[in-house]
Amino acid sequence: MKLNVGVPNSMHVAAMTQPWEHDLSGGDVGELAAAADALGFNKCMLGEHFVIPNEHVQLSGDHYFHVVVALGYLGGRTKRLRLSSSVSILPLQNPIVQAKAWSTMDWLTGGRAEALFGVGWLKEEFDLLGVDFHKRGRMADEYVAAMKELWTSDTPEFDGEFVKFSNIGFAPKPVQKPGLPIWFGGDAAPVLQRVAKFGDGWSPFRTPPEKFPECIDFIKSQPEYDGRKIEVFFALEMLNVGAHHEVLDDPRAPGTRSLQTIFDQIGWLKELGVTETIVPLPPGITGKQAYLDRLQWVAEEIMPKI
């Protein structure tokens, strides 16, 4: 099991974040990422929204980074830590621009970028950005195919419903070959089919953990699945988040200081097919130093044993 870290103060979702994070500066966030890097954590992860309608701010917050900009900064503060969105809303940005952003970050960081894409749930955000919410699934499939073409072909060409290009050059290509890893977040059958066709990993959101094996079997049963390894990320904190960021108060979601409980949780997730997780923060973290102490405790007491 690989242990990842969320990026503190990268969002203010009521069900997942703690008040102490809100006082962190950009420099503090970079310092904490550097500490996680030095301690041997696998990956840092952060989410993305561009605008939040006022009626959703209470639960969702309105504090989000542009993921590629933020991950590029964190890449400059770290040496080994992998750099992942969780999630980036794929249909909301032009795929050529997205492909350039991700390949640039991968090239500049020596091949550490991982894109975790979602199709989005907040229709008002799509409306504000002039993107058809009801076409977002078809757009996502086409955008990924177009981005992979740009990353892998010396003579990129694409002729789709939403994306068309030919007679172009595109560089730098990603350092990782045949392109940076692509994950998909979500639970519907089209998401699982997207993983089967394009993905290196799946990040469930509202799927009950007990159904993960069934979903993994579904992915591998699809005709476009080619036998590649499919990673699975899930953090127990996500059990506390409703479909529209409602707080669910799931008793399994909060972190604990009990080693045995954490080992039992990680063992349970591993049995369900999960390959990457985050050890949740316990209640009572009061600031940057307490967070650093928690990271060090996880790195020393848990990481070597799993």
Phi, psi and omega in degrees: 000130176266140181254122179255172174229142168283158179269114181299145179058030174263351173200164180236041177293122188302325185281350188232343187246165182241149187302328182300332182298329189294342180271356182285139174271174175300320177297321177298316180299317177297320178297318180292323176296319178297323177294316178299322177299310182296329182278351174098015175295154188282316194203143168255149189221141176209154183264179185211132160220156180260318175217149178235118176303147186304326183291346180256354188294325183303317181268321186268339188072171177233013183258102178219146175269160161285121193298318184290321176299311182295316181292328175298317176299313181294328175298326177286341179266356185229170182241330188232332186304130176284156195235109190230141166282161178193072001241167168259133187276101192301315186287352187274354180227144178308131186292331177293317178295318178297315180301320179295316181299312183292320180291326176297312180297318180297318181294314184289334182259009177074028175089046182244005185274142173221127180262123173249107187259147170228167180264352176091157180229345189264093186303322182299327178294319176298316181299318181294330180264003175073031180247135182288109182300325186282350177254009191295328179293312178297321178298318182299314179301315183290321180298317179297315179299319179293319179296318178297324176298316179295323183285335191245338188262139174283340177229075188296135175217142178205137181223091183237187178289322185250340186226131177219132172200153175196167179054048181228160168250151181213112178205154005282147170285160174302148174294319180289136182245138005273025184148164181293153180300141178241126175246161175230138177252143180135181192229340185290160180305318178300328176294314180295324176293326177294319175300314181300321185280317190238340201269155170256347181198162180230137176237099179291156180242293183254004176292127175301134183307326181299341180265001180303312181302320178298318180291321178296318176298320178298315178304313185284349178271352184286144185297336182269359175285130188251016176092358181293160179291135178246114176278158179225126175249134172207134176246136182301332177305331182291342176293345182270357189249123175282176184301330178242035176071020173297150177273119186262347180054041176290126184294345179276348189281318184294149177288167182221162175258008179272116179301314184297321178298317179296317178298320178296318179297315181294320177298319178298313180297319179298318178299331181275358178103003180286136180247344179221142178209176172238131173284115187297150175287138175284161172299152174098001172296131188249350182173189186300317182293320178297323177294316178299320178298320179295315178303315181295320178299315178298317181295324184273322188263334186248311186306315182294338187266354182245000000 
